[in-house]
């Protein structure tokens, strides 16, 4: 089941937006519209996000990703196109209906925490429930539960100024979890954090979603973060989605030169897996211990050095092929090929 579906979404800032959409549909270059005082922030975006999927939208500053996410929950009204949440078209809703939808179905985690400095950690975590009109005791119970999930048990009576940046972001995540919505929208949620804390928050998000199976739409400009978190990734450029795929597809089969240059500095040994480079036509020597298809290439180095060709098995422990040292080195040499091209 698709939790969120987007069909031919446009957002135009400037005069005569509907006319500009018509011109874009006829093949006009968005750069030409810029000269007329118009910004085509999102152009013809279409995708669907399955229930329980983590879908990452990534691109450089100005690519349109933050505008896109704000149309998904009705904070911005599309110029054209539709957004469906559980097969309900939110672009046809009244402002009141959109607010109700946000309270019941979608929570958002912002880049800069968006905490109230005069409210305690507990009150901040329960704020979404408060504006929904939830019973006071239930608010406290669910806020405490969510704070415990993100490792802030015992910090309920502190204030945001008493917390580190990472802890404040955890409060923002707890507030979204306390709302018990099925969809989490996360707009550059970890980009303001130090690298070590950012990694910890990524780990926590992965662990939490393994337990909760939320549908997550995550916005980032960090390709390594996108590849670490996303089941699938949408790459945006100048308002358009130029490629959608899982991390291996984008790394191995970039749609154009823009995506290829984007991925050339990614640590391929952490993204590519044994399954992605295994060859079903060859066999490993007898007695060699197999590896799981999900094994990252970085963990294959020692095995390749000891055993040479290694058999690869799927989740049911059935052999699906084998990996040779040559295949590993060829996969990891792609960056050098790009730089020579």
N, C-alpha and C positions, 0 to 999 in steps of 0.2 A: 504493500500500500504506500502511495506517495503521501508524505506528510505535508510537504510544501511543493507547489508547482508554479512555475513562472512561464508565461507565454507572451513573447514578443513585446517585452517591456522597454519603454522609452521614458527618459526624463530630460526635458529641454528647459534650460533657463534662458529667458530672454523674450523678446517680442514675438508674437505670432507663433507660439510653440506648435500648434497643430499643423500649420503650414510647413514648418521645418521638419516635422516627422514625415509628412508626405514627400518632401524633397529627398530626405534620407532614404526612404523606401524606394525611391526612383534612382538611387545611386549617387546622390550628392556626397561630397567629401565633407566630413565634420569640420575639417580645417577651414573650408570656405565659409562655413557658418560663423566661425570665430570672428572673421573680419566684419561680420554684420552685427556684432554684439551679442551673439547667441552662443551658448555653451551646450553641446550635446553630451551630457554627463553619463547617460546610459543609452546605448543604442542596440535595439533589437535583441535583448537578452532573453534566452529561453533555457530552462533546465528544470529538473525535478529532483527532489531530495526524498529518499525513502525513509520510512519510519525507522528510527534507531541509527541512522547514518550520520557520520560526521563529514560534512561537505564544506570544504575550505575554498573561499574566494580570495585570490591573491593577485597583487599587481602593485606597481609603483604608485607613489603619490600622484593623485590626479587621474588615476585610471578609471574611477567611477565606482569603486567597490563599496565605499561608505554610503554613497548615494543609493546604491542598489539595496543595501541591507535596510536602510530606512524606509524604502518602499515596501519591504516585506512585512513590516508590522504597522504600516499606515502612518508613520511619522511624516512621510512625504507622499504626496499624491502623484501617481504616474501621469505623464502626459498622454501616454497610450499604452495599451497592453493590460494584462490581467495577472493577479496574484491569487492563487488558491491555497487555502489552508484547510486540510481535511476535506478537499473538494468543494469548499465554500469560497466564492469569489469575494475577497475582502474589498476589491476596488469598487464593488457595487454597494457597499455598506455605508450607512450614515456615520458621522463622526462618533456618535454615542455607541453604535454597534461595534465600531473599530476599537474603542476603548474597552468595551466588554470583552471582545476577542483577545486583546492583549492581556487582560487580567486573567483570563481563563486558559489560554492556549500558548502564549508566547511570553518569555522573559528575556530581558536584555542585560548583558554585562558590558559596561562601557570601558574605554581605555583609561579614563581618569577617575575611576572608582565611583564618582557621583554619590558620595556618602554625605550625610548631614552631620556637620561637625558638632552640633549641640545635642545630638542623640547618641545614646550608648550603642555599643556593638550589637546588643540584642535588639534594640529598637530599630536600628538600621536593617538588620537581617529580616525583621518582620514587617518592614514598612509596606511592601507590596500587598501583604495580607490585610494590613490596617486599612488601606484605601479601598480594598475590596469589601470591607465591612465584616471581616471574620471576627469571631468571638475572641475576646482578649486572652483567655486561657489557652485557646487553640493556637493563637499567634505565638505566644511564648513557647509552647511545646514544639511547634514546627520550626521556629527560629533556632531554638536550642539544638534540635536534631540536625538542622542544616549546618550550624556552626561546628558541631561535633564531626560531621562528615568532612569538613575542610580543615580540621585540626585546630580549631579555635575554642575548644571546650575550656572553660575557666576564664575566658576573656570577655564574657558577656557584659560586664558592667564597666568596661573601659570605654574610652572615647577614641575616635579616629586619630586624633593628634598623638595619642599614646602608642600607636601602632606603626610598624614599619610599612614601606610601600607594598611589599608582598602580602603582609597580613591584611592591609586595607583591601587589596584585590580579592583576597579570600572572603572578606565580608561581602563584597559585591557578588561573588559567586554564590555564597550562602543565601543571599537575598533571592537570587534567581531560583535556587534549589528549593527554598522554603515555599515558593509559590506553587510548587507541584505542577507546573506546566509541562507539556510534552515537548515543546520546542524551546531551545536556547539559542539566542542570537548573541554573538560575541564579536564586538567591533574593536579590533586591535587590542584585545583585552590584556595581553601580556607585554605589549611593545614598550611600555614605560618602565619595565622592571629591569633590574640588573641581570646579566646573563645567567648567573647561578640560580637566582630566585625564579627567573623565567623558566629555566629547565625544571625546577621543582614544581611549578604551577602546571607545566605541560604534563609531567608525570601524574600529578594529582587529577587532572582532567581525564587522562586516559584511564586511571584506576576507577574514578567515579563513574565514568560512562560504561565501563565493563560491568558495573553493578546495576546502574540505573537505566541504561539503554535509551537515553534521551536522543532526540533528533537535534543535532547541533549544526548551525551555520556559522562558520568562524571566518572572520575577515583578518587578513594579515598581509604585510609587505615582505615577510621573511619566508623565503622559499624552503629553507631547512625546517622551519616550524610547520609550514604547510605539509611537507612530505612526512613529517613525524606524526602529525595529528590526523590528517585527512584520509578517509576511505576513498574519497575522490576529490579532485582539485579542479577548480575553474580558474584559468589564467585570463586576466583582463588587461586590455590595452586600449587607451583612448576611448573608453566607454563600451567597448565591445568585448565579448567573451571570445577569445581566439582558440581556446582548447579546453576540453574537459576530459579528464581521465584519471586513473590512479597514478600513484607516484612513479611506478615503473614504466607505465605507458608514456608519461610525459618526459621521463628521463631518456628512454630508449627511442621514442618516436615523436620528437617535438614537431608541432604542426607547422612551424615556420622559423625563420632565422631569429625572430624576436624571442621565441620560447627557447630555441637552442642556445642563444647567448645567455639567457636567464639561468639556465640549468648547468652551464659549463663549470661553475665553481662548487656545485653540490658534491658532497662526499658520497660518491656512488657506492662505496663499499658498505655504507650503512643503509642504503635504500634498496639496491638490487639484492635479490635473493637467489638461493640455489635453484629454486623452481623456475625462475625466469630465464636462466641460462642453461638449464639441463637439456640434454640431447636424448630423445627417446630411442634413437637408432644405435646407440652404443651401450656397452655393458662394462661395469667395473670388474676388476679381478675378484675371484672368489675370496670370501673371508673378510672383505673390507666392510667396516661398520658404516651403515647408511646415515645420511643426514636428512632432516626434515626439509621439505620444500620451502618453508618460511625462514630458513636459516640465512641471516645476512651474510654477504660475501666476506665481510671483515672477520667473521667467525670461521670461515672456510680455510683461511690461509694456513693455519697449523695442520689441518687435516690434509690439505692438498700437498703440503711439504712432506708429510709422513707417508702418505698412501698413493699419491698420484691421483688417478681417476677415482671418483667417489660416487657411489650410488645415491640416488635421491628418492625419497618416499613421500607420498601424500599423507593427508591427515588420517587415512585408514591404514597407513603403513604398507601401502602397495607401491612397488617400485615404478617410477614414472620415467626413469632415464638415468643419466649420469652426468657428472660435471668433470671436465678435464682441466688441468692447469692452464692450458692454452685458452679455454673459454673464459676463465676468470681473468686472466691478464688482458684479453681482448675487450671484455666488458669495462674494465677499469682504465683502459687506454683511450677511451672515447674523448676525454677532455683534451688530451694531446692532439688528437685528430682535428678537433674543433679549432685549436689554436693554430694549427698548421694550415687550415683551409683559408 
